Amino acid sequence: MKKSISPLFQSFIDLIFPRHCYGCSAALRFYENKLCLSCQISLPLTSLHLTRENPLYQKLSTRFPLEAATSLFYFEKEGVLSRLIYLLKYNGVYQLGTFLGEWLAEHLKESPFFDSIDGIIPVPLHPKRKRKRGYNQAELIAEAVAHLLKVPLYSEVLMRIRNTTSLVLLGEKERENEITAAIRCIKKIENAQHLLLIDDVLTTGTTLNACAQSLRKEQTLKLSIAVVGCRL
């Protein structure tokens, strides 16, 4: 465990190397980390982890058998979370993956519906995109969750074999078929019964559905879903 820096020393460091909020760019106080308190308070927490048959569960369970589903925040097009996800995915601020993953993990630890998780799988990113970005943001989030939940991370089980870039012009069914064909399970997991699929943001649920279908083709598993943000 990292030793915490004393408030006096952190204040001194901030005088020399000022830290700024990733949400609003305001200077951070010594007791703030990544986000100022104002931005933290503005984030719309869902509390979906406290109810099994919540709206997200109902949305996804019509597509595949599901044990539990939760999202840390509601995703708004304009807002602090939208900015954080943008910085994480497109500006190389990879530290936000760990920050958001640890926050998500703390909520999962409060829930009775995720206490039997024995493995975590991040939604895959196509190798070309991963090379360009330098990392898979879903994997960074999943690493932090796996660390705090003390369960294995399986980052090489699912593979994105197609780089789907022009889905916006496709109809709903065509989009679903395209994504389903793009994701493949390339490795079975031994001694795992209840797996947690993790992604950054869920909108239609099509990508997570494709991941679930691919996993269930290879072996019988219990699956749950956790994301940082969702649109319902």
C-alpha positions, 0 to 999 in steps of 0.5 A, spaced: 500 500 500 502 506 498 504 511 504 500 517 504 503 524 503 502 529 509 498 535 508 504 539 509 508 536 504 503 535 499 501 543 499 509 544 498 509 540 492 503 543 489 506 550 490 512 548 485 508 543 481 501 545 481 496 540 480 489 541 476 482 538 476 481 534 470 474 536 470 474 543 470 482 545 470 481 548 477 487 548 482 487 542 486 487 542 494 492 538 498 486 533 500 483 532 493 486 527 487 484 528 480 478 532 481 476 537 485 470 536 490 465 540 486 466 536 480 466 530 484 459 532 487 457 533 480 458 526 478 451 523 477 452 516 481 447 511 480 447 506 486 445 501 481 449 496 485 445 496 490 439 493 486 439 487 482 434 488 477 435 495 476 434 498 469 441 497 466 440 489 468 433 489 465 436 492 459 441 487 458 438 481 461 433 481 455 439 479 450 443 474 454 443 470 461 446 475 466 447 475 474 448 482 475 449 489 472 451 496 474 454 503 472 458 507 477 455 513 474 450 516 469 453 518 462 451 525 460 453 528 453 456 534 456 459 533 463 465 532 468 464 524 466 464 525 459 470 530 459 474 524 463 472 519 458 475 523 453 481 525 456 482 517 458 481 515 451 484 520 446 489 525 450 493 519 453 491 521 461 491 513 462 491 515 470 484 516 470 483 509 468 486 507 475 482 512 478 475 511 475 477 503 476 478 504 484 472 508 484 468 503 481 471 497 485 469 500 492 462 500 489 462 493 487 465 491 494 458 494 497 454 490 493 452 483 495 451 481 487 458 481 485 461 478 491 462 471 488 466 474 482 472 470 480 475 473 474 474 480 470 475 481 463 475 487 459 472 489 453 477 488 448 480 494 443 482 492 436 490 492 436 491 497 431 487 502 436 491 499 442 498 501 439 495 508 437 492 509 444 498 506 447 493 502 452 486 499 452 482 504 457 477 498 459 483 494 461 486 500 465 479 500 469 479 492 469 486 492 472 484 497 478 478 493 479 481 486 479 486 489 484 482 491 489 477 485 489 483 481 489 481 476 483 484 475 476 484 479 470 483 475 464 485 481 458 487 476 453 481 472 453 477 476 448 480 479 442 477 484 437 479 481 430 476 487 426 477 494 427 470 497 426 470 504 425 464 506 421 458 503 424 454 510 425 451 509 418 449 502 419 442 500 422 441 497 429 441 490 426 447 491 421 451 494 427 449 488 432 452 483 426 458 487 425 460 488 432 458 480 434 463 478 428 468 483 430 469 480 437 472 473 438 473 468 444 480 466 443 482 462 450 478 458 455 478 460 462 479 454 467 476 454 474 472 460 473 464 460 474 462 467 475 466 473 470 465 480 470 465 484 464 468 491 464 467 497 459 468 504 460 461 507 457 455 503 455 450 506 450 446 501 446 449 495 450 451 492 443 459 491 444 458 488 451 452 483 448 457 481 443 462 479 448 458 475 452 455 471 446 462 470 444 464 467 451 458 463 452 459 460 445 466 457 448 464 455 455 458 455 460 459 461 465 455 466 469 456 473 467 456 480 470 457 487 467 460 493 470 461 500 467 464 507 469 458 510 465 451 508 462 446 511 458 439 508 459 
